[in-house]
Amino acid sequence: MDFKMNEQLVDWITRFQKEKDIEALENLKDYCYYMIEPLIEEFTEKYGEDAGELLRLKWDKRFYFIFTKYQLNVGLPLDSFVKNTYRFYFMQVLKKAGY
């Protein structure tokens, strides 16, 4: 499969990683929210409303760190990276909270 990322996304990721550009990070958050919210809904269905609320409070706490780790040159689609990373992170958050 040929991997081609939107030029705007590449620009935001590059600006954030090289310059710690907070505006670029905010744009990435807005873009990625639509990938993360379905995961929160999935965990809410499985564990209840309180779990969903916990994840809604926590999702952006690690966003900065998570995006320091994304590597453009690897070719992993951003969607896959975000969903897989957040699924793992949310499982850790819920486990720590006793779910």
N, CA, C and O atoms as a GROMACS GRO file, in nm:
protein
  396
    1MET      N    1   0.084  -0.118   0.000
    1MET     CA    2   0.000   0.000   0.000
    1MET      C    3   0.088   0.124   0.000
    1MET      O    4   0.182   0.135   0.080
    2ASP      N    5   0.059   0.216  -0.088
    2ASP     CA    6   0.137   0.339  -0.097
    2ASP      C    7   0.083   0.439   0.006
    2ASP      O    8  -0.036   0.468   0.009
    3PHE      N    9   0.172   0.491   0.088
    3PHE     CA   10   0.135   0.583   0.195
    3PHE      C   11   0.156   0.726   0.150
    3PHE      O   12   0.268   0.764   0.114
    4LYS      N   13   0.051   0.806   0.152
    4LYS     CA   14   0.061   0.948   0.116
    4LYS      C   15  -0.018   1.028   0.218
    4LYS      O   16  -0.139   1.009   0.232
    5MET      N   17   0.049   1.116   0.288
    5MET     CA   18  -0.017   1.196   0.389
    5MET      C   19  -0.044   1.336   0.337
    5MET      O   20   0.035   1.393   0.262
    6ASN      N   21  -0.154   1.389   0.378
    6ASN     CA   22  -0.195   1.526   0.351
    6ASN      C   23  -0.078   1.621   0.384
    6ASN      O   24  -0.019   1.611   0.491
    7GLU      N   25  -0.047   1.711   0.293
    7GLU     CA   26   0.065   1.804   0.313
    7GLU      C   27   0.047   1.891   0.436
    7GLU      O   28   0.145   1.925   0.504
    8GLN      N   29  -0.077   1.928   0.466
    8GLN     CA   30  -0.103   2.011   0.584
    8GLN      C   31  -0.067   1.934   0.712
    8GLN      O   32  -0.009   1.991   0.804
    9LEU      N   33  -0.102   1.806   0.717
    9LEU     CA   34  -0.067   1.725   0.834
    9LEU      C   35   0.084   1.713   0.849
    9LEU      O   36   0.138   1.724   0.960
   10VAL      N   37   0.152   1.690   0.740
   10VAL     CA   38   0.299   1.680   0.744
   10VAL      C   39   0.356   1.811   0.798
   10VAL      O   40   0.448   1.809   0.880
   11ASP      N   41   0.304   1.923   0.752
   11ASP     CA   42   0.351   2.053   0.798
   11ASP      C   43   0.328   2.069   0.948
   11ASP      O   44   0.420   2.110   1.020
   12TRP      N   45   0.209   2.037   0.997
   12TRP     CA   46   0.180   2.049   1.141
   12TRP      C   47   0.272   1.960   1.224
   12TRP      O   48   0.327   2.005   1.325
   13ILE      N   49   0.288   1.836   1.182
   13ILE     CA   50   0.373   1.742   1.257
   13ILE      C   51   0.518   1.791   1.259
   13ILE      O   52   0.584   1.790   1.362
   14THR      N   53   0.566   1.835   1.143
   14THR     CA   54   0.703   1.884   1.133
   14THR      C   55   0.724   2.009   1.219
   14THR      O   56   0.822   2.019   1.292
   15ARG      N   57   0.630   2.103   1.210
   15ARG     CA   58   0.643   2.226   1.290
   15ARG      C   59   0.639   2.195   1.439
   15ARG      O   60   0.715   2.253   1.517
   16PHE      N   61   0.552   2.104   1.479
   16PHE     CA   62   0.545   2.070   1.621
   16PHE      C   63   0.675   2.002   1.666
   16PHE      O   64   0.733   2.040   1.768
   17GLN      N   65   0.719   1.901   1.592
   17GLN     CA   66   0.835   1.823   1.636
   17GLN      C   67   0.965   1.903   1.631
   17GLN      O   68   1.050   1.887   1.719
   18LYS      N   69   0.982   1.989   1.532
   18LYS     CA   70   1.108   2.062   1.518
   18LYS      C   71   1.109   2.193   1.596
   18LYS      O   72   1.212   2.234   1.649
   19GLU      N   73   0.993   2.259   1.602
   19GLU     CA   74   0.988   2.393   1.661
   19GLU      C   75   0.902   2.399   1.788
   19GLU      O   76   0.892   2.504   1.851
   20LYS      N   77   0.840   2.286   1.825
   20LYS     CA   78   0.746   2.281   1.938
   20LYS      C   79   0.636   2.386   1.919
   20LYS      O   80   0.594   2.452   2.014
   21ASP      N   81   0.589   2.399   1.795
   21ASP     CA   82   0.486   2.496   1.757
   21ASP      C   83   0.352   2.453   1.818
   21ASP      O   84   0.295   2.351   1.779
   22ILE      N   85   0.304   2.531   1.913
   22ILE     CA   86   0.181   2.496   1.985
   22ILE      C   87   0.057   2.510   1.895
   22ILE      O   88  -0.038   2.433   1.910
   23GLU      N   89   0.058   2.606   1.804
   23GLU     CA   90  -0.054   2.620   1.711
   23GLU      C   91  -0.066   2.494   1.624
   23GLU      O   92  -0.176   2.444   1.599
   24ALA      N   93   0.047   2.444   1.577
   24ALA     CA   94   0.047   2.320   1.498
   24ALA      C   95  -0.005   2.204   1.581
   24ALA      O   96  -0.080   2.120   1.531
   25LEU      N   97   0.034   2.199   1.708
   25LEU     CA   98  -0.014   2.093   1.797
   25LEU      C   99  -0.165   2.102   1.816
   25LEU      O  100  -0.234   2.000   1.815
   26GLU      N  101  -0.216   2.222   1.835
   26GLU     CA  102  -0.362   2.241   1.850
   26GLU      C  103  -0.436   2.197   1.724
   26GLU      O  104  -0.542   2.135   1.732
   27ASN      N  105  -0.380   2.228   1.608
   27ASN     CA  106  -0.442   2.183   1.482
   27ASN      C  107  -0.443   2.030   1.474
   27ASN      O  108  -0.541   1.970   1.428
   28LEU      N  109  -0.335   1.966   1.518
   28LEU     CA  110  -0.329   1.820   1.520
   28LEU      C  111  -0.433   1.763   1.615
   28LEU      O  112  -0.499   1.664   1.584
   29LYS      N  113  -0.448   1.825   1.732
   29LYS     CA  114  -0.550   1.780   1.829
   29LYS      C  115  -0.689   1.784   1.766
   29LYS      O  116  -0.766   1.689   1.776
   30ASP      N  117  -0.719   1.897   1.703
   30ASP     CA  118  -0.851   1.910   1.638
   30ASP      C  119  -0.871   1.803   1.532
   30ASP      O  120  -0.979   1.745   1.522
   31TYR      N  121  -0.769   1.777   1.454
   31TYR     CA  122  -0.777   1.678   1.348
   31TYR      C  123  -0.793   1.536   1.405
   31TYR      O  124  -0.874   1.458   1.356
   32CYS      N  125  -0.716   1.506   1.508
   32CYS     CA  126  -0.714   1.370   1.564
   32CYS      C  127  -0.831   1.340   1.657
   32CYS      O  128  -0.859   1.223   1.684
   33TYR      N  129  -0.899   1.442   1.705
   33TYR     CA  130  -1.013   1.421   1.794
   33TYR      C  131  -1.113   1.323   1.732
   33TYR      O  132  -1.170   1.239   1.802
   34TYR      N  133  -1.134   1.334   1.602
   34TYR     CA  134  -1.232   1.249   1.534
   34TYR      C  135  -1.186   1.104   1.520
   34TYR      O  136  -1.265   1.017   1.485
   35MET      N  137  -1.060   1.079   1.546
   35MET     CA  138  -1.009   0.942   1.550
   35MET      C  139  -1.017   0.887   1.693
   35MET      O  140  -1.035   0.767   1.714
   36ILE      N  141  -1.005   0.976   1.790
   36ILE     CA  142  -0.999   0.937   1.930
   36ILE      C  143  -1.137   0.920   1.991
   36ILE      O  144  -1.159   0.829   2.071
   37GLU      N  145  -1.231   1.006   1.955
   37GLU     CA  146  -1.365   1.000   2.014
   37GLU      C  147  -1.433   0.864   1.995
   37GLU      O  148  -1.495   0.815   2.090
   38PRO      N  149  -1.426   0.800   1.877
   38PRO     CA  150  -1.487   0.667   1.864
   38PRO      C  151  -1.426   0.564   1.960
   38PRO      O  152  -1.496   0.473   2.006
   39LEU      N  153  -1.297   0.576   1.991
   39LEU     CA  154  -1.235   0.487   2.089
   39LEU      C  155  -1.294   0.512   2.228
   39LEU      O  156  -1.322   0.418   2.303
   40ILE      N  157  -1.311   0.639   2.262
   40ILE     CA  158  -1.372   0.672   2.391
   40ILE      C  159  -1.512   0.614   2.399
   40ILE      O  160  -1.551   0.558   2.502
   41GLU      N  161  -1.588   0.626   2.291
   41GLU     CA  162  -1.724   0.570   2.288
   41GLU      C  163  -1.721   0.418   2.304
   41GLU      O  164  -1.805   0.361   2.374
   42GLU      N  165  -1.626   0.354   2.239
   42GLU     CA  166  -1.612   0.208   2.250
   42GLU      C  167  -1.585   0.166   2.396
   42GLU      O  168  -1.647   0.074   2.447
   43PHE      N  169  -1.492   0.235   2.461
   43PHE     CA  170  -1.460   0.204   2.601
   43PHE      C  171  -1.575   0.241   2.694
   43PHE      O  172  -1.595   0.176   2.796
   44THR      N  173  -1.651   0.345   2.660
   44THR     CA  174  -1.768   0.384   2.740
   44THR      C  175  -1.873   0.273   2.735
   44THR      O  176  -1.932   0.238   2.837
   45GLU      N  177  -1.897   0.218   2.617
   45GLU     CA  178  -1.993   0.108   2.602
   45GLU      C  179  -1.950  -0.013   2.684
   45GLU      O  180  -2.033  -0.081   2.745
   46LYS      N  181  -1.820  -0.039   2.686
   46LYS     CA  182  -1.769  -0.157   2.756
   46LYS      C  183  -1.762  -0.137   2.907
   46LYS      O  184  -1.792  -0.230   2.983
   47TYR      N  185  -1.722  -0.017   2.952
   47TYR     CA  186  -1.695   0.004   3.095
   47TYR      C  187  -1.789   0.102   3.164
   47TYR      O  188  -1.785   0.114   3.287
   48GLY      N  189  -1.874   0.173   3.089
   48GLY     CA  190  -1.969   0.265   3.150
   48GLY      C  191  -1.931   0.412   3.134
   48GLY      O  192  -1.821   0.447   3.092
   49GLU      N  193  -2.028   0.496   3.170
   49GLU     CA  194  -2.013   0.642   3.152
   49GLU      C  195  -1.897   0.701   3.230
   49GLU      O  196  -1.828   0.790   3.181
   50ASP      N  197  -1.874   0.651   3.352
   50ASP     CA  198  -1.764   0.706   3.432
   50ASP      C  199  -1.630   0.683   3.364
   50ASP      O  200  -1.543   0.770   3.365
   51ALA      N  201  -1.613   0.565   3.305
   51ALA     CA  202  -1.489   0.535   3.232
   51ALA      C  203  -1.474   0.630   3.113
   51ALA      O  204  -1.365   0.681   3.087
   52GLY      N  205  -1.583   0.652   3.041
   52GLY     CA  206  -1.580   0.743   2.927
   52GLY      C  207  -1.543   0.884   2.968
   52GLY      O  208  -1.464   0.951   2.900
   53GLU      N  209  -1.599   0.929   3.079
   53GLU     CA  210  -1.567   1.064   3.128
   53GLU      C  211  -1.419   1.074   3.166
   53GLU      O  212  -1.354   1.175   3.139
   54LEU      N  213  -1.368   0.970   3.230
   54LEU     CA  214  -1.226   0.967   3.267
   54LEU      C  215  -1.138   0.980   3.142
   54LEU      O  216  -1.042   1.058   3.142
   55LEU      N  217  -1.171   0.905   3.038
   55LEU     CA  218  -1.091   0.910   2.916
   55LEU      C  219  -1.103   1.046   2.846
   55LEU      O  220  -1.007   1.095   2.788
   56ARG      N  221  -1.222   1.107   2.853
   56ARG     CA  222  -1.238   1.241   2.794
   56ARG      C  223  -1.153   1.344   2.868
   56ARG      O  224  -1.104   1.439   2.807
   57LEU      N  225  -1.136   1.325   2.996
   57LEU     CA  226  -1.051   1.416   3.074
   57LEU      C  227  -0.902   1.394   3.046
   57LEU      O  228  -0.822   1.487   3.052
   58LYS      N  229  -0.865   1.269   3.016
   58LYS     CA  230  -0.724   1.232   3.005
   58LYS      C  231  -0.666   1.235   2.864
   58LYS      O  232  -0.544   1.243   2.848
   59TRP      N  233  -0.750   1.230   2.760
   59TRP     CA  234  -0.697   1.203   2.626
   59TRP      C  235  -0.592   1.304   2.581
   59TRP      O  236  -0.496   1.267   2.514
   60ASP      N  237  -0.609   1.430   2.617
   60ASP     CA  238  -0.512   1.527   2.565
   60ASP      C  239  -0.390   1.546   2.655
   60ASP      O  240  -0.296   1.615   2.617
   61LYS      N  241  -0.392   1.487   2.775
   61LYS     CA  242  -0.277   1.500   2.866
   61LYS      C  243  -0.150   1.440   2.806
   61LYS      O  244  -0.040   1.491   2.831
   62ARG      N  245  -0.163   1.335   2.727
   62ARG     CA  246  -0.047   1.268   2.667
   62ARG      C  247  -0.027   1.302   2.520
   62ARG      O  248   0.066   1.253   2.457
   63PHE      N  249  -0.114   1.387   2.466
   63PHE     CA  250  -0.108   1.416   2.323
   63PHE      C  251   0.027   1.472   2.283
   63PHE      O  252   0.085   1.430   2.183
   64TYR      N  253   0.079   1.567   2.359
   64TYR     CA  254   0.209   1.628   2.331
   64TYR      C  255   0.316   1.520   2.323
   64TYR      O  256   0.392   1.512   2.226
   65PHE      N  257   0.322   1.436   2.427
   65PHE     CA  258   0.422   1.329   2.431
   65PHE      C  259   0.405   1.231   2.315
   65PHE      O  260   0.502   1.195   2.248
   66ILE      N  261   0.283   1.190   2.291
   66ILE     CA  262   0.255   1.093   2.184
   66ILE      C  263   0.304   1.146   2.050
   66ILE      O  264   0.361   1.072   1.970
   67PHE      N  265   0.283   1.274   2.024
   67PHE     CA  266   0.323   1.329   1.894
   67PHE      C  267   0.471   1.360   1.885
   67PHE      O  268   0.521   1.393   1.777
   68THR      N  269   0.543   1.352   1.995
   68THR     CA  270   0.689   1.360   1.983
   68THR      C  271   0.743   1.228   1.929
   68THR      O  272   0.856   1.222   1.881
   69LYS      N  273   0.663   1.121   1.937
   69LYS     CA  274   0.707   0.987   1.898
   69LYS      C  275   0.669   0.949   1.755
   69LYS      O  276   0.726   0.855   1.700
   70TYR      N  277   0.575   1.019   1.694
   70TYR     CA  278   0.533   0.983   1.558
   70TYR      C  279   0.645   1.011   1.460
   70TYR      O  280   0.704   1.119   1.461
   71GLN      N  281   0.674   0.914   1.374
   71GLN     CA  282   0.782   0.928   1.276
   71GLN      C  283   0.724   0.931   1.135
   71GLN      O  284   0.672   0.830   1.086
   72LEU      N  285   0.734   1.045   1.072
   72LEU     CA  286   0.682   1.060   0.935
   72LEU      C  287   0.748   0.964   0.838
   72LEU      O  288   0.682   0.911   0.749
   73ASN      N  289   0.878   0.941   0.854
   73ASN     CA  290   0.952   0.861   0.756
   73ASN      C  291   0.924   0.712   0.763
   73ASN      O  292   0.962   0.638   0.673
   74VAL      N  293   0.857   0.665   0.868
   74VAL     CA  294   0.826   0.523   0.880
   74VAL      C  295   0.714   0.483   0.785
   74VAL      O  296   0.710   0.370   0.736
   75GLY      N  297   0.624   0.575   0.759
   75GLY     CA  298   0.516   0.547   0.663
   75GLY      C  299   0.392   0.487   0.725
   75GLY      O  300   0.302   0.445   0.653
   76LEU      N  301   0.384   0.483   0.857
   76LEU     CA  302   0.263   0.434   0.924
   76LEU      C  303   0.155   0.541   0.912
   76LEU      O  304   0.178   0.656   0.951
   77PRO      N  305   0.039   0.506   0.860
   77PRO     CA  306  -0.067   0.606   0.849
   77PRO      C  307  -0.099   0.668   0.985
   77PRO      O  308  -0.103   0.600   1.087
   78LEU      N  309  -0.122   0.797   0.985
   78LEU     CA  310  -0.151   0.869   1.108
   78LEU      C  311  -0.271   0.808   1.181
   78LEU      O  312  -0.269   0.795   1.303
   79ASP      N  313  -0.373   0.772   1.106
   79ASP     CA  314  -0.494   0.712   1.164
   79ASP      C  315  -0.458   0.587   1.244
   79ASP      O  316  -0.505   0.570   1.356
   80SER      N  317  -0.377   0.500   1.188
   80SER     CA  318  -0.337   0.376   1.256
   80SER      C  319  -0.254   0.407   1.381
   80SER      O  320  -0.275   0.348   1.486
   81PHE      N  321  -0.161   0.500   1.368
   81PHE     CA  322  -0.077   0.539   1.481
   81PHE      C  323  -0.163   0.591   1.596
   81PHE      O  324  -0.148   0.548   1.711
   82VAL      N  325  -0.253   0.684   1.566
   82VAL     CA  326  -0.336   0.745   1.670
   82VAL      C  327  -0.426   0.641   1.736
   82VAL      O  328  -0.431   0.633   1.858
   83LYS      N  329  -0.495   0.562   1.657
   83LYS     CA  330  -0.588   0.463   1.714
   83LYS      C  331  -0.515   0.359   1.797
   83LYS      O  332  -0.558   0.327   1.907
   84ASN      N  333  -0.406   0.305   1.746
   84ASN     CA  334  -0.332   0.202   1.820
   84ASN      C  335  -0.270   0.258   1.948
   84ASN      O  336  -0.276   0.195   2.054
   85THR      N  337  -0.210   0.376   1.938
   85THR     CA  338  -0.146   0.437   2.054
   85THR      C  339  -0.249   0.472   2.161
   85THR      O  340  -0.227   0.446   2.279
   86TYR      N  341  -0.361   0.530   2.119
   86TYR     CA  342  -0.464   0.567   2.216
   86TYR      C  343  -0.536   0.446   2.274
   86TYR      O  344  -0.576   0.448   2.390
   87ARG      N  345  -0.555   0.342   2.197
   87ARG     CA  346  -0.616   0.220   2.252
   87ARG      C  347  -0.528   0.168   2.367
   87ARG      O  348  -0.579   0.136   2.475
   88PHE      N  349  -0.399   0.161   2.344
   88PHE     CA  350  -0.305   0.115   2.448
   88PHE      C  351  -0.308   0.210   2.568
   88PHE      O  352  -0.316   0.165   2.682
   89TYR      N  353  -0.300   0.340   2.543
   89TYR     CA  354  -0.300   0.440   2.651
   89TYR      C  355  -0.430   0.432   2.732
   89TYR      O  356  -0.426   0.435   2.855
   90PHE      N  357  -0.544   0.423   2.665
   90PHE     CA  358  -0.672   0.417   2.736
   90PHE      C  359  -0.683   0.290   2.820
   90PHE      O  360  -0.739   0.294   2.930
   91MET      N  361  -0.631   0.179   2.772
   91MET     CA  362  -0.633   0.056   2.852
   91MET      C  363  -0.550   0.074   2.978
   91MET      O  364  -0.588   0.027   3.085
   92GLN      N  365  -0.436   0.144   2.966
   92GLN     CA  366  -0.353   0.172   3.084
   92GLN      C  367  -0.426   0.262   3.183
   92GLN      O  368  -0.423   0.237   3.303
   93VAL      N  369  -0.490   0.366   3.133
   93VAL     CA  370  -0.564   0.460   3.219
   93VAL      C  371  -0.674   0.387   3.294
   93VAL      O  372  -0.690   0.405   3.415
   94LEU      N  373  -0.750   0.305   3.224
   94LEU     CA  374  -0.861   0.233   3.287
   94LEU      C  375  -0.811   0.129   3.387
   94LEU      O  376  -0.871   0.112   3.494
   95LYS      N  377  -0.704   0.062   3.353
   95LYS     CA  378  -0.647  -0.037   3.446
   95LYS      C  379  -0.601   0.030   3.574
   95LYS      O  380  -0.626  -0.019   3.684
   96LYS      N  381  -0.533   0.144   3.559
   96LYS     CA  382  -0.484   0.219   3.675
   96LYS      C  383  -0.600   0.268   3.762
   96LYS      O  384  -0.588   0.280   3.883
   97ALA      N  385  -0.714   0.296   3.697
   97ALA     CA  386  -0.833   0.345   3.768
   97ALA      C  387  -0.916   0.230   3.826
   97ALA      O  388  -1.018   0.253   3.891
   98GLY      N  389  -0.872   0.105   3.803
   98GLY     CA  390  -0.940  -0.008   3.862
   98GLY      C  391  -1.049  -0.071   3.777
   98GLY      O  392  -1.133  -0.145   3.830
   99TYR      N  393  -1.052  -0.044   3.648
   99TYR     CA  394  -1.152  -0.105   3.560
   99TYR      C  395  -1.105  -0.239   3.510
   99TYR      O  396  -1.176  -0.305   3.434
   0.00000   0.00000   0.00000
